[in-house]
Amino acid sequence: GRLRATRTKMHALAERQREQLWRLQALQKRLTGLEEEQPKPTRKLGVALVGCGWFGLRAHLPALTKLEQSTASTLGVRLVAICSRTQASLAKAAKRIDHTVAHYTNLAGVLADSDVDVVDLVLPIAAMPAAVEACLAAGKHVLSEKPAAASPIIASRLWQQYSSYAQQSSGAAHSRCHSPAAPAWCILENWCR
């Protein structure tokens, strides 16, 4: 019984990692721009993992590592920073990364880091809206888990805020294909394949 439950959990976690990887690759394609005539960026997108708890270490970090090592991507990503409230969690995450990354104990440090283009938020639901808003205000692209907020009202306000950032950046009405200059916000489990 316990072995079967453990196997089921491990299978679900592996499936979640594959899904996270697919979504990160989809975001990568979106951030490179939708038009072929745009010049190819010369550097990899810098990603910060914010939240190095159980799920961050077992789902997001392996997916980021796998994406980082992928040679199929034209742009590529590079994990450049990790952030957690505790030094112990930062140390656990650092042991799983094969290169040097910046360590932060608060989101403000991540947002001030010019090497960070994308912030992968793996936070408690109550902390998510403020973190998403701070990232968008700083001009960073955001990956966040669902639910985006503790209530539909808060999620709706957050979506309206995101739409206003997209409109300000693109100078046009928000659409699914807004300006690459606008920060993108992707709620990971709500994407359609």
matplotlib code that plots the C-alpha trace (Angstrom):
import matplotlib.pyplot as plt

x = [0.0, 2.6, 4.9, 2.1, 1.2, 4.9, 5.2, 2.0, 3.3, 6.7, 4.9, 2.7, 5.8, 7.6, 4.6, 4.5, 8.2, 7.5, 4.6, 6.7, 9.4, 6.9, 5.5, 8.9, 9.8, 6.5, 7.3, 10.8, 9.3, 6.9, 9.6, 11.8, 9.1, 6.5, 7.9, 10.8, 12.4, 13.2, 16.9, 17.9, 18.9, 22.6, 22.2, 20.2, 17.2, 18.2, 15.7, 15.3, 13.6, 11.8, 10.7, 13.1, 10.7, 9.6, 7.8, 10.3, 13.2, 11.3, 9.4, 10.6, 14.3, 14.6, 12.5, 14.7, 17.8, 16.6, 15.5, 18.9, 20.7, 18.4, 20.2, 17.0, 16.2, 17.3, 17.5, 18.0, 17.6, 20.1, 19.2, 21.0, 19.4, 17.6, 15.6, 14.2, 13.4, 15.9, 19.6, 18.9, 16.6, 19.0, 21.8, 19.6, 18.8, 22.5, 23.6, 21.3, 22.7, 25.9, 26.9, 27.2, 24.0, 23.1, 21.4, 18.7, 16.5, 14.0, 12.2, 13.6, 17.1, 15.9, 14.1, 17.1, 19.3, 19.8, 20.7, 17.2, 14.7, 12.1, 11.0, 9.6, 7.4, 6.8, 5.2, 2.3, -1.0, -1.4, 2.0, 1.6, -0.4, 2.0, 5.0, 3.4, 2.6, 6.1, 7.7, 5.5, 6.2, 9.9, 9.5, 10.3, 8.5, 6.6, 5.9, 3.5, 1.6, -2.1, -4.1, -2.9, -4.6, -6.7, -9.9, -11.4, -11.7, -8.0, -7.1, -9.3, -7.6, -4.2, -5.2, -6.4, -3.0, -1.2, -3.3, -2.4, 1.3, 0.9, -1.0, 1.6, 4.5, 2.9, 0.9, -2.0, -4.9, -3.9, -4.1, -2.6, 0.3, 1.3, 4.6, 7.6, 8.7, 5.7, 6.3, 4.6, 2.8, 2.1, 0.0, 1.6, -1.2, -3.8, -2.0, -3.6, -1.4]
y = [0.0, 2.6, 1.6, 1.9, 5.4, 6.5, 5.3, 7.1, 10.3, 9.9, 9.3, 12.4, 14.5, 13.3, 14.1, 17.6, 18.1, 17.2, 19.6, 22.4, 21.9, 22.1, 25.3, 26.9, 26.0, 27.6, 30.8, 30.8, 30.7, 33.5, 35.7, 35.4, 37.3, 36.0, 37.5, 35.9, 39.1, 40.2, 39.9, 36.9, 37.8, 37.2, 36.0, 33.5, 34.5, 34.8, 33.0, 33.4, 30.7, 32.3, 29.7, 26.8, 24.7, 21.2, 21.8, 24.4, 21.9, 18.8, 20.2, 23.7, 23.3, 20.0, 21.5, 24.6, 22.5, 20.3, 23.3, 24.9, 21.9, 21.6, 22.2, 22.3, 25.9, 28.8, 31.3, 29.2, 30.0, 30.2, 29.9, 33.0, 33.4, 31.6, 33.1, 31.7, 33.1, 30.8, 30.1, 26.4, 26.3, 28.3, 25.8, 22.8, 24.4, 25.4, 21.8, 20.8, 23.4, 22.7, 26.4, 29.5, 31.5, 34.6, 33.9, 36.2, 36.1, 38.6, 39.4, 42.9, 41.6, 39.4, 42.3, 44.6, 41.9, 43.0, 39.4, 38.3, 38.4, 35.8, 35.2, 31.7, 32.1, 29.0, 30.7, 30.2, 31.4, 34.3, 35.7, 35.2, 38.3, 40.8, 39.0, 38.9, 42.6, 43.5, 41.4, 43.0, 46.5, 45.8, 44.7, 41.1, 38.2, 36.0, 32.3, 31.5, 28.4, 28.3, 29.5, 33.0, 34.3, 33.2, 34.5, 35.2, 38.9, 39.2, 37.2, 39.5, 42.6, 41.1, 40.3, 43.8, 45.1, 42.8, 44.0, 47.6, 46.8, 45.1, 48.1, 50.5, 48.6, 47.9, 51.1, 49.1, 47.2, 44.0, 40.8, 37.3, 38.4, 41.7, 43.5, 41.4, 44.5, 44.0, 41.6, 38.3, 36.6, 32.9, 30.9, 27.5, 25.1, 27.2, 27.0, 25.0, 22.8]
z = [0.0, 1.0, -1.8, -4.4, -2.9, -3.1, -6.7, -7.6, -6.0, -7.9, -11.2, -10.6, -9.8, -12.9, -15.0, -13.4, -14.2, -17.9, -17.9, -16.3, -18.9, -21.8, -20.3, -19.9, -23.5, -24.6, -22.6, -24.1, -27.6, -26.7, -25.3, -28.4, -30.3, -32.7, -35.9, -37.7, -38.9, -35.3, -34.6, -32.5, -28.9, -28.2, -24.6, -22.7, -20.7, -17.0, -14.7, -11.0, -9.0, -6.1, -3.5, -2.8, -0.7, -1.4, -4.7, -5.9, -5.5, -6.8, -9.7, -10.8, -10.3, -12.2, -15.1, -15.2, -15.2, -18.0, -20.0, -19.4, -20.8, -23.8, -27.1, -29.1, -28.1, -30.2, -27.3, -24.2, -20.6, -17.7, -14.0, -12.6, -9.2, -6.4, -3.6, -0.4, 3.0, 4.7, 4.2, 4.7, 1.7, -0.3, 0.6, -0.5, -3.8, -4.4, -4.0, -6.9, -9.3, -11.2, -11.6, -9.5, -9.1, -7.0, -3.6, -2.3, 0.8, -0.5, -3.8, -3.9, -4.4, -7.3, -9.0, -8.7, -10.4, -14.1, -15.1, -14.2, -17.1, -15.9, -12.3, -11.6, -8.5, -6.3, -3.3, -1.0, -2.5, -0.1, -1.1, -4.9, -5.9, -4.3, -5.8, -9.3, -9.2, -7.9, -10.7, -13.4, -12.0, -12.3, -15.9, -15.3, -17.0, -14.5, -14.2, -11.4, -10.1, -10.0, -8.3, -8.9, -5.8, -2.9, -4.3, -7.8, -6.8, -6.1, -9.2, -11.3, -9.9, -10.6, -14.2, -14.7, -13.4, -15.7, -18.7, -17.8, -17.9, -21.2, -22.6, -21.3, -22.8, -26.2, -26.6, -27.8, -26.5, -24.7, -26.7, -26.4, -28.7, -27.2, -27.6, -26.6, -24.6, -22.3, -19.3, -19.8, -17.0, -17.4, -14.9, -15.4, -15.0, -16.9, -20.3, -23.1, -25.1]

ax = plt.figure().add_subplot(projection="3d")
ax.plot(x, y, z, "-o")
ax.set_aspect("equal")
plt.show()
